[in-house]
Amino acid sequence: MDYFVKDNVGDLSCVEVEKNIVKERILLEYVSLRKEKKLSQEDIASLTGIARPNISRIENGKYDPTLEILTKLALALDMRLEIHFVNKGE
């Protein structure tokens, strides 16, 4: 489902597109960190309690992870999850 909002100049922009951009960025960063730390999907599954097939679905973008799941993934990587608002164009 697409949701539209007006930006400060009155143009319509698609929230769904922005969500997908953020999701892709987060998942690429997560997969990169997992590989950098030499952890397999099975390792992550064991550390998080998330079934390995679901880890694969998350990494392939076929499942939208909740904040709880993203937090579990971050902790499994010995990281902390942070979400920030930033100005457009940054």
KEKE-3310 file (N, C-alpha, C; in steps of 0.2 Angstrom, whole numbers, plus 5000, padded with zeros to 4 digits):
npx = (5004:5003:5007:5005:5013:5013:5027:5037:5036:5024:5024:5020:5026:5031:5029:5031:5042:5052:5053:5057:5070:5077:5076:5083:5096:5099:5098:5108:5119:5119:5121:5133:5141:5138:5145:5158:5161:5162:5151:5139:5123:5116:5124:5119:5105:5106:5111:5101:5089:5080:5073:5083:5079:5071:5080:5087:5076:5074:5087:5086:5076:5063:5055:5049:5058:5055:5057:5061:5066:5077:5084:5088:5096:5106:5112:5117:5127:5136:5133:5125:5108:5104:5092:5090:5083:5086:5091:5084:5094:5106)
npy = (4994:5011:5026:5043:5059:5077:5087:5100:5109:5106:5096:5079:5064:5047:5038:5024:5021:5028:5021:5009:5012:5015:5003:4994:5000:4998:4984:4980:4985:4978:4964:4966:4969:4957:4947:4953:4950:4937:4928:4916:4914:4904:4905:4918:4915:4907:4915:4925:4918:4918:4910:4901:4901:4912:4922:4922:4926:4939:4945:4944:4953:4950:4950:4961:4967:4970:4983:4976:4964:4970:4975:4964:4958:4967:4967:4953:4955:4962:4975:4991:4997:5011:5024:5038:5054:5063:5078:5080:5075:5073)
npz = (5000:4996:5003:5004:5007:5009:5005:5011:5001:4994:4986:4981:4989:4990:5003:5004:4995:5001:5013:5008:5003:5015:5022:5013:5014:5028:5029:5020:5027:5038:5033:5028:5040:5047:5039:5039:5052:5051:5054:5052:5044:5052:5064:5068:5069:5080:5090:5091:5092:5082:5068:5056:5042:5042:5045:5033:5024:5029:5026:5012:5009:5009:5020:5032:5044:5062:5074:5086:5081:5073:5083:5090:5080:5079:5092:5092:5083:5091:5092:5093:5089:5081:5077:5067:5064:5049:5039:5023:5009:5015)
capx = (5000:5007:5005:5008:5013:5015:5033:5036:5034:5018:5025:5018:5031:5029:5032:5033:5048:5057:5054:5061:5077:5079:5076:5088:5102:5100:5100:5115:5124:5118:5124:5141:5144:5138:5151:5164:5162:5163:5146:5134:5115:5115:5126:5114:5099:5107:5112:5095:5082:5076:5074:5088:5075:5068:5086:5087:5071:5076:5093:5084:5071:5057:5052:5051:5060:5052:5062:5063:5071:5083:5088:5091:5102:5112:5115:5120:5133:5139:5132:5119:5104:5102:5088:5090:5080:5091:5089:5084:5100:5112)
capy = (5000:5017:5032:5049:5065:5083:5089:5108:5113:5104:5090:5072:5059:5041:5035:5017:5022:5030:5015:5004:5014:5014:4996:4992:5003:4994:4977:4980:4987:4972:4959:4967:4968:4949:4944:4955:4947:4930:4925:4913:4915:4899:4909:4924:4912:4904:4921:4929:4914:4919:4904:4903:4903:4919:4927:4922:4931:4946:4947:4945:4959:4947:4951:4968:4966:4975:4986:4971:4960:4973:4976:4957:4957:4972:4964:4947:4958:4966:4982:4994:5000:5018:5027:5045:5059:5068:5082:5077:5077:5071)
capz = (5000:4996:5007:5001:5011:5005:5008:5013:4995:4992:4981:4984:4989:4992:5009:5003:4992:5006:5018:5005:5003:5022:5023:5009:5017:5034:5027:5017:5032:5043:5030:5028:5046:5048:5035:5042:5059:5050:5057:5047:5046:5057:5070:5070:5072:5087:5095:5092:5093:5075:5064:5051:5036:5043:5044:5025:5022:5031:5022:5005:5008:5008:5026:5035:5051:5067:5078:5090:5077:5071:5089:5091:5075:5081:5098:5090:5080:5097:5090:5096:5084:5082:5072:5068:5058:5046:5034:5016:5005:5019)
cpx = (5004:5003:5008:5007:5015:5022:5032:5035:5028:5018:5023:5024:5029:5033:5035:5040:5054:5058:5058:5069:5080:5080:5082:5095:5104:5102:5106:5120:5124:5122:5131:5144:5144:5144:5157:5166:5163:5157:5141:5127:5114:5118:5121:5108:5100:5108:5105:5088:5078:5078:5079:5084:5073:5074:5087:5082:5072:5081:5091:5078:5064:5053:5054:5052:5057:5058:5065:5068:5077:5087:5092:5097:5108:5116:5119:5127:5138:5139:5126:5115:5103:5098:5088:5086:5086:5088:5089:5091:5106:5113)
cpy = (5006:5022:5038:5055:5071:5085:5097:5112:5111:5098:5084:5068:5053:5038:5028:5017:5023:5025:5010:5006:5013:5007:4993:4994:4999:4987:4976:4981:4980:4966:4960:4966:4960:4946:4946:4952:4939:4926:4922:4915:4910:4902:4914:4921:4910:4910:4924:4925:4915:4913:4906:4904:4910:4924:4927:4927:4938:4949:4948:4950:4956:4947:4958:4967:4972:4978:4981:4966:4963:4974:4969:4956:4961:4969:4957:4949:4962:4973:4985:4997:5007:5020:5034:5048:5063:5072:5079:5080:5076:5064)
cpz = (5000:5000:5004:5006:5007:5009:5009:5007:4991:4987:4985:4983:4992:4998:5008:5000:4997:5011:5015:5005:5010:5024:5020:5012:5024:5033:5024:5022:5037:5040:5030:5034:5048:5045:5037:5048:5058:5053:5051:5049:5052:5064:5072:5072:5079:5092:5096:5093:5087:5071:5058:5044:5037:5043:5036:5022:5023:5026:5014:5004:5008:5015:5029:5042:5056:5070:5083:5087:5075:5077:5091:5086:5077:5087:5096:5086:5085:5095:5094:5090:5086:5076:5073:5062:5056:5041:5027:5013:5009:5018)
residu = (MET:ASP:TYR:PHE:VAL:LYS:ASP:ASN:VAL:GLY:ASP:LEU:SER:CYS:VAL:GLU:VAL:GLU:LYS:ASN:ILE:VAL:LYS:GLU:ARG:ILE:LEU:LEU:GLU:TYR:VAL:SER:LEU:ARG:LYS:GLU:LYS:LYS:LEU:SER:GLN:GLU:ASP:ILE:ALA:SER:LEU:THR:GLY:ILE:ALA:ARG:PRO:ASN:ILE:SER:ARG:ILE:GLU:ASN:GLY:LYS:TYR:ASP:PRO:THR:LEU:GLU:ILE:LEU:THR:LYS:LEU:ALA:LEU:ALA:LEU:ASP:MET:ARG:LEU:GLU:ILE:HIS:PHE:VAL:ASN:LYS:GLY:GLU)
# end
